[in-house]
Amino acid sequence: MNDLAEKVSPGSDGLSIIPFGNGAERIFGNKDAGAKIMGINFNTHSSGHLFRAAQEGIVFSFRYGLDIMKETGIIPSVIRAGDANMFQSRIFQEALSCMIDREIHLFNTDGSIGAARGSRYRL
């Protein structure tokens, strides 16, 4: 999927995926914002476009969550994550790093160990 997504230019040729709907309602005051695919053209968009648009949409939702954290005074200086899941995608890493203007430090870990390690660090 990442190889196909890398063949598509940023912005996915106008295809957008709003990934909300799987737990994101908590940041919207328990309102279900739903997930949406917008701008799809079956004549021009390929699976690579969908894969890239999904990753870009997740980056924007990640940024939205960080903006909410900033409003409460939490301003992370770096993002520390396990070298797993979305963070294994170069597209996701680069888009997120650029979008939030922060370095991303990856660790050889999974989610449970990463949470334990992360608890040692302060923002």
Secondary structure, 3 states (H helix, E strand, C coil): CHHHHHCCCCCHHHCEEECCCCCHHHHHCCCCCCCEEECCCCCCCCHHHHHHHHHHHHHHHHHHHHHHHHHCCCCCCEEEEECCHHHHCHHHHHHHHHHHCCEEEEECCCHHHHHHHHCCCCC
